[in-house]
């Protein structure tokens, strides 16, 4: 009660509604001003800023005005070194939401890592929760998404936390929930779990390498290859394994069977989740040409409104990296084509503006990044895929605590609903032949200029 009273007296001591309103508007103007856009239609601009607003609602600060908050041990704690945050929908938000925040709100990312580490201390579990809610563990969903967020932040220079303790808790997470020496997960939803654990074990191997822990790097790099253990060459796809190593029966619907070894997806959708080893995945699947054809099939069968379906399902997270895989396999013009299609068909300024659950900012963060022309395939490495921007000019205001530059601008010359394909690019005035860009180049500041046209330039970005 004393804390609540102090909050009131600190924040609304004069009971001036108009002042509170003005300050709230000014706060949101500053927050949304971290990305400025030009071009696009009025509707597209409304969609963009609505989406950007959604991405900044959570994770939220949960401390009182004096910094006190209820800890994971049921006691009152106070932090002076960071702001305690809560609402970490990890399985959703590691894919786009936190990568977006590393660009526009890196302190929030840093605070969330501190919050998860401190919670693991307070409650004595000593592992990083995958779905934290009001300083408690929910155990919801699968994987080790906090390990991904930690690895991504560390790779991008966001490091104001106890990295030794964070690493140990990340390691504990992968040991508690992982493929282990067995090399696959025989539990329910074994496809999803095996693939997601292999990815988080790769994230841990990158952290180990950065910290000079060569023994752990070797262990977890090997485990990152566990995805290979559930690829069945007789059906040419990923398939659940039983505890004794035998294959689970293959369904009549094949890889389109909903929930067959998967979480909120089918094997066709989940099977593309090998972000840390796309080359190895492509090799397993039969080579680049076969994979490009299969991916095109995944997209071509999607209904016009892109609502929930058995092919490319933007309404849920397992496929959110998939449009950007074309960049990795030698067909970047198809990334450009399909990200523009998804932005146009799946996001609207209407009651049904989103085709799926917002999932604590993830659905909107995907749009913000894709519409701006950048999106990662593999959080944990510093690479962003370049795609076709919805807008003519997008400017990111960079945080001087973490960035050398003041702003990073993407220009799309001759951009239109028809001119969706990148013809050529320059970075700070110099020819730029790549369909990707490193985080270090972004936070150094500068201008990425894209020349757009109506037909693919199949020679750019390869």
Backbone torsions as a table, in degrees:
resi	resn	phi	psi	omega
1	UNK	NA	-38.4	179.1
2	UNK	-64.6	-40.0	178.5
3	UNK	-64.0	-41.8	179.3
4	UNK	-63.9	-40.9	178.7
5	UNK	-64.7	-41.7	179.8
6	UNK	-65.4	-38.1	175.8
7	UNK	-58.0	-47.5	-178.5
8	UNK	-62.1	-46.4	-177.0
9	UNK	-70.8	-25.8	178.8
10	UNK	-78.9	-40.9	-169.3
11	UNK	-100.3	-29.8	-176.8
12	UNK	-136.6	49.6	-174.2
13	UNK	-68.1	-25.4	-176.9
14	UNK	-99.6	-1.7	-179.1
15	UNK	51.6	38.4	-179.9
16	UNK	-96.7	97.7	-175.9
17	UNK	-59.0	-44.3	-177.6
18	UNK	-63.1	-38.4	177.7
19	UNK	-64.3	-45.2	179.4
20	UNK	-60.3	-40.8	179.5
21	UNK	-64.1	-46.7	179.7
22	UNK	-60.3	-43.6	-179.2
23	UNK	-66.2	-37.6	177.6
24	UNK	-64.1	-43.7	177.9
25	UNK	-61.6	-43.8	-179.6
26	UNK	-64.7	-39.8	178.2
27	UNK	-61.5	-45.4	-179.5
28	UNK	-70.9	-33.3	175.1
29	UNK	-61.0	-44.0	178.8
30	UNK	-65.7	-41.6	-178.7
31	UNK	-64.9	-48.1	-178.4
32	UNK	-72.1	-20.5	177.3
33	UNK	-73.2	-2.6	177.3
34	UNK	-67.9	-19.1	169.6
35	UNK	-131.0	123.5	175.4
36	UNK	-112.4	144.8	-177.4
37	UNK	-130.7	151.4	171.2
38	UNK	-133.2	149.3	-179.5
39	UNK	90.4	-170.6	-174.2
40	UNK	71.9	173.5	178.8
41	UNK	-87.4	162.9	174.9
42	UNK	-54.9	-38.7	178.8
43	UNK	-64.6	-42.8	179.7
44	UNK	-64.1	-37.0	178.5
45	UNK	-67.5	-37.2	175.7
46	UNK	-64.7	-42.4	178.0
47	UNK	-60.8	-44.0	-177.0
48	UNK	-62.1	-50.6	-175.3
49	UNK	-74.6	-28.1	170.8
50	UNK	-63.1	-44.2	178.9
51	UNK	-62.8	-45.1	-179.4
52	UNK	-61.5	-39.7	175.8
53	UNK	-59.4	-46.1	-179.7
54	UNK	-58.6	-35.6	-176.4
55	UNK	-72.2	-11.7	-176.6
56	UNK	-107.7	7.4	179.0
57	UNK	-77.5	-44.6	178.1
58	UNK	-128.6	154.7	-0.3
59	UNK	-70.6	146.3	-174.4
60	UNK	-106.4	154.8	176.7
61	UNK	-74.1	130.6	-176.1
62	UNK	-113.8	6.3	-179.7
63	UNK	-87.6	152.6	172.4
64	UNK	-69.1	175.7	-178.9
65	UNK	-60.7	-26.2	179.2
66	UNK	-93.6	7.5	176.4
67	UNK	89.3	-0.3	-178.4
68	UNK	-83.6	147.5	179.2
69	UNK	-154.3	155.7	176.6
70	UNK	-75.9	122.9	-175.8
71	UNK	-85.6	174.5	180.0
72	UNK	-69.0	-11.2	177.3
73	UNK	-99.4	7.0	179.7
74	UNK	82.9	0.9	179.6
75	UNK	-101.5	163.3	177.0
76	UNK	-84.8	130.2	179.4
77	UNK	-122.4	164.4	177.5
78	UNK	-141.4	131.8	179.8
79	UNK	-118.8	135.2	177.1
80	UNK	-110.5	-14.2	-174.7
81	UNK	-93.5	-16.5	177.6
82	UNK	-156.8	165.6	177.4
83	UNK	-93.4	123.5	-179.3
84	UNK	-66.8	126.1	179.4
85	UNK	-118.4	158.6	179.4
86	UNK	-145.8	170.5	-175.6
87	UNK	76.4	79.3	179.8
88	UNK	-114.9	93.7	179.8
89	UNK	-86.3	68.9	-163.7
90	UNK	-53.1	-48.3	-175.4
91	UNK	-59.9	-28.8	177.5
92	UNK	-83.5	-52.5	-159.7
93	UNK	-85.5	-10.0	178.1
94	UNK	-69.6	-16.3	-170.8
95	UNK	-81.5	-46.0	-178.6
96	UNK	-132.4	-40.0	-172.8
97	UNK	-62.3	-49.6	180.0
98	UNK	-74.4	-37.6	171.3
99	UNK	-56.8	-36.9	175.4
100	UNK	-63.8	-44.2	-178.1
101	UNK	-66.2	-28.7	176.1
102	UNK	-61.2	-24.5	178.4
103	UNK	-87.5	-42.6	-170.7
104	UNK	-109.9	-21.3	179.5
105	UNK	-141.4	59.1	-175.8
106	UNK	-61.0	-28.7	178.9
107	UNK	-65.3	-34.2	177.2
108	UNK	-64.8	-40.3	177.2
109	UNK	-62.1	-46.5	178.7
110	UNK	-59.6	-43.8	179.6
111	UNK	-64.0	-38.1	-178.7
112	UNK	-67.6	-38.9	176.7
113	UNK	-63.5	-47.2	175.7
114	UNK	-56.8	-40.9	-178.0
115	UNK	-65.1	-42.4	179.8
116	UNK	-68.3	-39.4	178.8
117	UNK	-66.0	-45.0	-179.3
118	UNK	-65.3	-37.8	176.9
119	UNK	-61.8	-42.7	178.5
120	UNK	-63.3	-30.0	173.9
121	UNK	-69.9	-50.3	-172.9
122	UNK	-63.2	-40.9	-176.9
123	UNK	-92.1	-3.3	174.1
124	UNK	78.1	7.0	-179.3
125	UNK	-77.7	-33.7	176.8
126	UNK	60.8	31.2	166.5
127	UNK	-139.1	162.7	-172.3
128	UNK	-92.7	122.4	-175.6
129	UNK	-69.1	145.3	-179.4
130	UNK	-86.7	-23.5	178.6
131	UNK	-144.0	87.3	-179.5
132	UNK	-85.6	138.3	-176.5
133	UNK	-142.7	112.5	178.8
134	UNK	51.5	48.6	176.1
135	UNK	63.1	36.3	176.3
136	UNK	-141.0	161.9	179.5
137	UNK	-93.7	127.4	176.9
138	UNK	-98.2	-25.9	-178.3
139	UNK	71.5	10.4	-173.8
140	UNK	-75.4	146.2	177.1
141	UNK	68.9	-161.1	-170.2
142	UNK	-132.1	179.6	175.2
143	UNK	78.2	-172.4	177.5
144	UNK	-128.7	66.0	-173.4
145	UNK	-63.6	-27.9	178.8
146	UNK	-65.3	-29.6	176.4
147	UNK	-65.9	-39.0	176.3
148	UNK	-62.9	-46.9	-179.1
149	UNK	-61.8	-41.8	178.1
150	UNK	-63.4	-47.8	-178.7
151	UNK	-63.0	-39.5	-179.6
152	UNK	-66.9	-44.7	179.2
153	UNK	-62.8	-45.1	-178.2
154	UNK	-63.9	-40.7	179.2
155	UNK	-63.7	-24.7	-176.8
156	UNK	-103.8	14.9	172.6
157	UNK	82.0	14.5	176.9
158	UNK	-95.8	102.3	-164.3
159	UNK	-142.0	26.0	-177.2
160	UNK	-90.3	64.6	178.2
161	UNK	-156.4	171.0	179.2
162	UNK	-76.5	94.3	-173.3
163	UNK	-67.8	-32.4	179.4
164	UNK	-65.2	-43.7	178.4
165	UNK	-69.6	-42.3	178.7
166	UNK	-60.1	-42.0	178.5
167	UNK	-63.3	-44.8	-179.4
168	UNK	-60.9	-40.5	179.8
169	UNK	-71.2	-33.3	174.3
170	UNK	-64.4	-41.6	177.7
171	UNK	-63.1	-43.8	177.1
172	UNK	-58.8	-37.9	179.8
173	UNK	-62.4	-46.3	-178.3
174	UNK	-70.0	-28.4	176.2
175	UNK	-75.6	-35.9	-180.0
176	UNK	-74.1	-41.4	179.9
177	UNK	-127.1	98.2	-178.0
178	UNK	-169.2	179.7	179.8
179	UNK	-83.2	-20.5	175.2
180	UNK	56.4	-159.5	-179.6
181	UNK	-70.2	-24.3	179.9
182	UNK	-61.8	-36.1	175.3
183	UNK	90.9	5.9	173.8
184	UNK	-166.6	166.9	178.3
185	UNK	-106.1	119.7	-178.2
186	UNK	-93.1	5.0	-180.0
187	UNK	-74.5	176.2	172.3
188	UNK	-55.7	145.7	-177.5
189	UNK	63.7	40.4	-172.8
190	UNK	-64.4	-30.2	177.5
191	UNK	-66.3	-53.6	-178.3
192	UNK	-59.3	-45.5	-176.2
193	UNK	-67.1	-44.6	-179.3
194	UNK	-60.3	-45.8	-178.0
195	UNK	-67.2	-43.3	-178.3
196	UNK	-70.5	-36.7	176.8
197	UNK	-66.5	-38.9	177.8
198	UNK	-59.7	-40.6	178.5
199	UNK	-65.7	-46.1	-178.7
200	UNK	-67.2	-30.1	175.6
201	UNK	-69.4	-33.2	172.3
202	UNK	-64.2	-44.3	177.9
203	UNK	-56.3	-43.1	179.9
204	UNK	-65.7	-37.0	178.3
205	UNK	-63.5	-36.0	178.0
206	UNK	-68.6	-40.1	176.3
207	UNK	-62.8	-44.4	179.6
208	UNK	-59.2	-43.3	179.0
209	UNK	-62.1	-42.6	-179.7
210	UNK	-64.2	-30.3	-177.7
211	UNK	-93.3	3.5	177.8
212	UNK	77.4	17.7	179.6
213	UNK	-93.7	83.7	-172.8
214	UNK	-68.9	-30.4	179.7
215	UNK	-64.9	-49.1	177.8
216	UNK	-65.8	-36.2	178.0
217	UNK	-57.1	-44.1	179.7
218	UNK	-65.2	-43.9	-178.2
219	UNK	-61.0	-50.1	-171.8
220	UNK	-82.6	-23.7	171.1
221	UNK	-64.6	-39.2	176.8
222	UNK	-65.3	-45.1	-180.0
223	UNK	-66.2	-26.8	178.0
224	UNK	-62.5	-19.1	178.2
225	UNK	-88.1	5.4	-177.5
226	UNK	-60.0	-23.8	179.8
227	UNK	-55.8	-29.0	-179.0
228	UNK	-65.2	-25.1	-174.0
229	UNK	-73.5	-13.4	178.6
230	UNK	-115.2	17.5	174.0
231	UNK	-92.8	116.9	-176.3
232	UNK	-99.1	112.0	-177.7
233	UNK	-66.9	-19.1	179.7
234	UNK	-73.0	-25.7	176.6
235	UNK	-114.6	-2.6	177.2
236	UNK	59.4	38.4	177.9
237	UNK	-161.8	174.8	178.0
238	UNK	-74.5	142.6	-172.7
239	UNK	-147.6	140.2	-179.1
240	UNK	-67.9	145.6	175.0
241	UNK	-111.0	145.7	174.3
242	UNK	-79.7	171.0	-179.0
243	UNK	-57.6	-35.4	-177.7
244	UNK	-84.7	4.1	177.3
245	UNK	93.3	-4.1	176.9
246	UNK	-80.6	158.0	179.6
247	UNK	-79.0	143.2	170.0
248	UNK	-68.4	149.8	-179.5
249	UNK	-55.0	137.8	-179.6
250	UNK	-83.0	127.6	-174.6
251	UNK	-75.3	159.3	178.7
252	UNK	-61.1	-33.1	180.0
253	UNK	-77.7	-5.5	-179.1
254	UNK	63.4	-140.4	-174.7
255	UNK	-74.4	-1.8	176.3
256	UNK	-91.2	1.8	-178.9
257	UNK	-70.1	114.7	-179.4
258	UNK	-62.4	134.2	175.9
259	UNK	66.2	16.7	175.8
260	UNK	-81.2	94.9	-177.8
261	UNK	72.0	13.3	-171.9
262	UNK	-134.2	161.6	178.6
263	UNK	-107.8	121.1	177.4
264	UNK	49.6	41.3	-176.4
265	UNK	-170.2	-175.9	170.5
266	UNK	-123.5	171.1	-178.3
267	UNK	-60.6	-30.5	179.4
268	UNK	-63.1	-42.4	179.8
269	UNK	-74.7	-48.0	-175.5
270	UNK	-70.9	-28.2	-173.4
271	UNK	-63.1	-17.5	179.4
272	UNK	-82.7	0.4	-175.7
273	UNK	-88.3	75.7	168.5
274	UNK	-132.5	59.3	-170.3
275	UNK	-64.5	-24.3	-174.9
276	UNK	-85.7	-9.3	-179.3
277	UNK	-150.4	64.7	-177.9
278	UNK	-63.3	-39.1	179.5
279	UNK	-61.0	-43.7	178.0
280	UNK	-65.0	-39.8	177.4
281	UNK	-61.6	-45.4	-179.3
282	UNK	-62.3	-40.4	178.0
283	UNK	-60.7	-45.9	178.1
284	UNK	-59.5	-39.3	-173.4
285	UNK	-81.6	-1.9	173.9
286	UNK	111.4	8.0	175.7
287	UNK	105.1	167.2	-170.5
288	UNK	-60.6	-48.4	-176.5
289	UNK	-62.6	-41.3	179.9
290	UNK	-66.0	-40.3	-178.7
291	UNK	-68.5	-41.9	177.2
292	UNK	-59.1	-44.4	179.3
293	UNK	-63.1	-40.9	-179.9
294	UNK	-67.0	-40.3	177.2
295	UNK	-65.7	-41.1	177.1
296	UNK	-61.2	-39.4	176.1
297	UNK	-60.8	-40.1	179.3
298	UNK	-58.0	-39.8	-177.2
299	UNK	-83.9	-39.4	-173.5
300	UNK	-63.8	-26.1	-176.8
301	UNK	-87.8	-1.2	-177.9
302	UNK	-69.5	137.4	178.0
303	UNK	-63.0	154.4	-176.3
304	UNK	-53.4	-37.6	-178.2
305	UNK	-85.7	-2.4	177.0
306	UNK	59.0	23.1	176.4
307	UNK	-69.1	174.3	-173.6
308	UNK	-47.0	127.6	-177.8
309	UNK	-153.9	175.6	-174.8
310	UNK	-91.3	-2.9	178.8
311	UNK	-104.9	-127.2	178.7
312	UNK	-70.9	114.2	-171.1
313	UNK	-114.6	84.1	180.0
314	UNK	-61.1	-18.5	-179.0
315	UNK	-67.3	-10.5	179.3
316	UNK	-142.0	159.1	-163.9
317	UNK	-72.2	-31.3	-171.5
318	UNK	-53.6	-23.4	-176.9
319	UNK	-103.6	5.5	-170.0
320	UNK	-63.4	-22.6	177.9
321	UNK	-88.4	-12.3	-167.2
322	UNK	-63.7	-41.4	-179.8
323	UNK	-58.6	-24.5	-176.3
324	UNK	-88.2	-5.9	177.4
325	UNK	-65.4	-28.7	179.0
326	UNK	-56.9	-34.6	176.8
327	UNK	-60.4	-34.8	-175.1
328	UNK	-81.4	-15.7	-173.6
329	UNK	-119.4	18.8	170.5
330	UNK	90.4	20.4	177.3
331	UNK	-138.6	60.1	-174.1
332	UNK	-62.5	-24.1	178.8
333	UNK	-64.2	-25.0	177.8
334	UNK	-78.6	-30.6	168.6
335	UNK	-60.6	-44.9	-179.6
336	UNK	-62.1	-44.3	-179.3
337	UNK	-62.1	-49.9	-169.4
338	UNK	-80.6	-29.1	175.4
339	UNK	-68.3	-36.9	176.0
340	UNK	-65.8	-39.5	178.0
341	UNK	-62.9	-44.0	-179.1
342	UNK	-65.1	-44.5	178.1
343	UNK	-59.4	-37.6	-177.5
344	UNK	-76.7	-39.3	-170.6
345	UNK	-96.5	-21.1	-172.0
346	UNK	-109.0	-6.6	-176.9
347	UNK	-130.6	127.4	-174.4
348	UNK	-142.7	159.2	172.7
349	UNK	-93.5	76.8	-175.2
350	UNK	-158.1	177.0	178.4
351	UNK	-57.7	-43.0	176.8
352	UNK	-97.6	53.9	-175.8
353	UNK	-70.2	-26.2	176.3
354	UNK	-114.6	141.0	-177.9
355	UNK	-87.6	-2.0	178.4
356	UNK	-152.4	175.4	177.8
357	UNK	-52.9	134.1	177.6
358	UNK	-57.8	-32.1	177.5
359	UNK	52.1	54.3	170.0
360	UNK	57.2	40.2	173.4
361	UNK	99.4	-11.4	-176.1
362	UNK	-66.2	-45.6	-177.3
363	UNK	-60.8	-41.0	-179.7
364	UNK	-75.0	-36.1	179.2
365	UNK	-62.6	-36.3	175.8
366	UNK	-57.4	-45.9	-179.1
367	UNK	-64.0	-46.5	-177.7
368	UNK	-56.2	-48.4	-178.4
369	UNK	-68.5	-47.5	-177.7
370	UNK	-64.0	-42.7	179.8
371	UNK	-66.9	-25.4	177.3
372	UNK	-83.0	-15.8	177.1
373	UNK	100.4	10.8	-180.0
374	UNK	-137.2	141.7	173.9
375	UNK	-165.1	139.8	177.3
376	UNK	-80.4	154.0	164.8
377	UNK	-94.5	-37.5	-170.9
378	UNK	-132.9	86.3	172.5
379	UNK	-56.1	137.2	-172.7
380	UNK	117.5	-20.3	168.0
381	UNK	-117.5	160.3	-168.9
382	UNK	-90.4	14.7	-174.9
383	UNK	-93.3	133.9	169.1
384	UNK	-111.6	139.1	173.0
385	UNK	-81.1	138.7	176.3
386	UNK	-92.6	133.0	176.5
387	UNK	-136.0	-174.9	-174.8
388	UNK	-78.5	114.9	-179.6
389	UNK	-70.7	147.1	173.7
390	UNK	-73.2	-29.7	-172.5
391	UNK	-109.0	161.8	-177.3
392	UNK	-78.6	-31.3	179.4
393	UNK	-143.4	129.2	176.3
394	UNK	-130.0	124.8	-178.9
395	UNK	-122.9	122.5	175.5
396	UNK	-93.8	124.7	172.2
397	UNK	-83.9	122.0	-172.6
398	UNK	-94.3	150.1	-178.7
399	UNK	-83.8	118.4	-175.8
400	UNK	-64.4	-17.4	177.1
401	UNK	-68.5	-29.1	-173.8
402	UNK	-119.6	-11.3	-173.4
403	UNK	-123.7	145.5	175.8
404	UNK	-79.9	-34.9	-178.7
405	UNK	-91.0	166.0	178.5
406	UNK	-89.0	-35.6	-178.3
407	UNK	-154.7	156.0	175.1
408	UNK	-126.9	127.4	-174.6
409	UNK	-118.8	137.3	172.4
410	UNK	-112.2	121.9	177.5
411	UNK	-108.5	132.6	175.7
412	UNK	-117.6	99.4	-177.5
413	UNK	-78.1	139.4	179.6
414	UNK	60.8	30.3	-178.8
415	UNK	-76.3	141.6	177.9
416	UNK	-164.9	177.0	175.9
417	UNK	-62.0	-25.8	179.3
418	UNK	-91.9	-38.8	-176.5
419	UNK	-89.4	77.9	-173.9
420	UNK	-104.6	-2.6	-173.8
421	UNK	-105.4	135.4	179.0
422	UNK	-76.2	124.8	179.8
423	UNK	-92.6	-38.9	179.9
424	UNK	-163.5	170.5	-178.3
425	UNK	-149.0	152.7	169.2
426	UNK	-131.5	148.7	173.6
427	UNK	-119.7	114.8	-177.1
428	UNK	53.2	40.6	175.1
429	UNK	86.8	-4.1	-179.1
430	UNK	-107.4	141.1	179.5
431	UNK	-52.5	135.7	-177.0
432	UNK	-126.8	109.0	-171.4
433	UNK	-92.3	-1.0	-169.9
434	UNK	-97.4	149.4	175.9
435	UNK	-94.4	21.1	178.5
436	UNK	-146.6	165.0	178.1
437	UNK	-147.1	146.7	-177.8
438	UNK	-86.4	148.6	178.5
439	UNK	-56.0	-37.2	-179.7
440	UNK	-61.8	-35.6	178.4
441	UNK	-70.8	-33.4	179.0
442	UNK	-68.7	-50.5	-175.0
443	UNK	-77.5	-7.8	170.6
444	UNK	-72.5	-16.0	-177.9
445	UNK	84.5	160.9	178.6
446	UNK	136.2	-162.7	-174.0
447	UNK	-132.9	124.5	169.5
448	UNK	-102.0	115.4	-176.0
449	UNK	-110.3	125.7	-177.8
450	UNK	-114.2	130.6	172.2
451	UNK	-94.0	124.5	-173.6
452	UNK	-105.7	153.6	178.4
453	UNK	-153.6	174.1	-173.2
454	UNK	-84.6	-13.1	-179.3
455	UNK	-127.8	152.4	-177.8
456	UNK	-64.5	141.7	164.6
457	UNK	-98.1	99.2	-172.7
458	UNK	-77.6	2.2	176.9
459	UNK	-100.8	-14.4	-178.8
460	UNK	-86.2	139.0	172.4
461	UNK	87.3	-0.1	-177.1
462	UNK	-83.7	NA	NA
